[in-house]
Every structure is written in C-alpha cells, then in structure tokens.
Amino acid sequence: MFGGLCFMVNDKMCVGVEKERLMVRLDPAKYDEVMEKEGCKPMDFTGKVMKGYVFVDIEALNTKKKLEYWITLALDYNKIAKQTKKRKL
C-alpha cells in the first residue's frame, strides 16, 4: 500500500515503516489530537489525507517511551478496527 514494511495484527494493518518514518493506524476520533504531537504528519499518498493513518518522523521516536506511545495507540485501535474484506482472486 505505501511501499514499506507493514506489521499486521489480527489480519489488520497496524504499524509500518516507510523510509525514515513510522506509519501508524489509529482511531480516527483521535486524529486531530495526535496531529499536534512532535513529528506527526498526515498520511497522504494521493493528495487526499487518510484520516486514521499518520506518519511519525524517526526523530520523534528517540526514546522507548515515545515509540511505545505510538505502538500502544495502534494496538488499542486494532482491537476495534474493522478488517478489510479480502478480495477474491
């Protein structure tokens, strides 16, 4: 989807690594709140922002606590996120 390494949890996209940043799938209701965090940027591949997905620059992940914040956010949302329907080949 985004040209990087993706980690799936419960058959759902959870976090990924793309270039020098972390991709995080999170609760869209928390989107505006997390956009104010250091190093957080909207995920935008096609000119349209994907609410519920963000990129976090590597510089903002320089401590275990900071990385754990983002991973926990993704794992918490993963529990309630809808699974994408698999396509028939």
C-alpha positions as CSV (number, residue, x, y, z in Angstrom):
1,M,0.0,0.0,0.0
2,F,2.7,2.5,0.9
3,G,5.9,0.9,-0.3
4,G,7.3,-0.1,3.1
5,L,7.3,-2.8,5.7
6,C,3.9,-3.4,7.3
7,F,3.1,-5.2,10.5
8,M,-0.3,-6.9,10.7
9,V,-2.1,-7.7,13.9
10,N,-5.3,-9.9,13.7
11,D,-5.1,-9.7,9.9
12,K,-5.3,-5.9,10.1
13,M,-2.7,-3.3,9.2
14,C,-1.4,-1.9,12.5
15,V,2.0,-0.1,12.0
16,G,4.6,0.1,9.3
17,V,7.9,1.5,8.4
18,E,8.3,3.7,5.3
19,K,11.7,5.4,4.6
20,E,12.6,7.2,7.8
21,R,9.2,7.2,9.5
22,L,6.7,5.1,11.2
23,M,3.2,4.6,9.8
24,V,0.5,4.3,12.5
25,R,-3.1,3.2,12.0
26,L,-5.1,4.8,14.8
27,D,-8.6,5.7,15.9
28,P,-9.9,8.4,13.5
29,A,-11.5,10.1,16.5
30,K,-8.0,10.7,17.9
31,Y,-6.6,12.0,14.7
32,D,-6.8,15.8,15.5
33,E,-5.3,15.2,18.9
34,V,-2.3,13.3,17.7
35,M,-1.6,15.7,14.8
36,E,-0.3,18.1,17.5
37,K,2.4,15.6,18.6
38,E,6.0,16.1,17.7
39,G,6.9,14.7,14.3
40,C,3.4,13.6,13.4
41,K,2.3,14.2,9.8
42,P,-0.8,13.3,7.9
43,M,-0.6,10.2,5.7
44,D,-1.2,11.5,2.1
45,F,-0.3,9.4,-0.9
46,T,-2.9,10.6,-3.5
47,G,-3.4,14.2,-2.5
48,K,-6.1,13.1,0.0
49,V,-5.4,12.8,3.7
50,M,-6.2,9.4,5.1
51,K,-7.8,10.1,8.5
52,G,-6.9,7.3,10.8
53,Y,-3.4,6.9,9.5
54,V,-0.4,9.1,10.3
55,F,3.4,9.2,9.7
56,V,5.7,9.8,12.6
57,D,9.2,11.0,11.9
58,I,12.1,9.0,13.2
59,E,13.4,11.9,15.2
60,A,10.3,11.9,17.3
61,L,10.8,8.2,18.2
62,N,14.1,8.7,20.0
63,T,13.1,7.1,23.3
64,K,11.4,3.9,24.2
65,K,8.5,5.8,25.9
66,K,7.8,7.8,22.7
67,L,7.9,4.7,20.5
68,E,5.7,2.8,22.9
69,Y,3.1,5.6,22.8
70,W,2.6,5.2,19.1
71,I,2.6,1.4,19.2
72,T,0.1,1.3,22.0
73,L,-2.2,3.7,20.1
74,A,-2.1,1.4,17.1
75,L,-2.6,-1.8,19.1
76,D,-5.6,-0.2,21.0
77,Y,-7.3,0.7,17.8
78,N,-6.5,-2.6,16.2
79,K,-8.8,-4.3,18.8
80,I,-11.9,-2.4,17.4
81,A,-10.8,-1.7,13.8
82,K,-12.8,-3.3,11.0
83,Q,-10.9,-5.9,9.0
84,T,-10.7,-5.1,5.3
85,K,-12.7,-7.6,3.2
86,K,-10.4,-10.0,1.3
87,R,-10.7,-9.8,-2.5
88,K,-11.5,-13.0,-4.4
89,L,-8.7,-13.8,-6.9
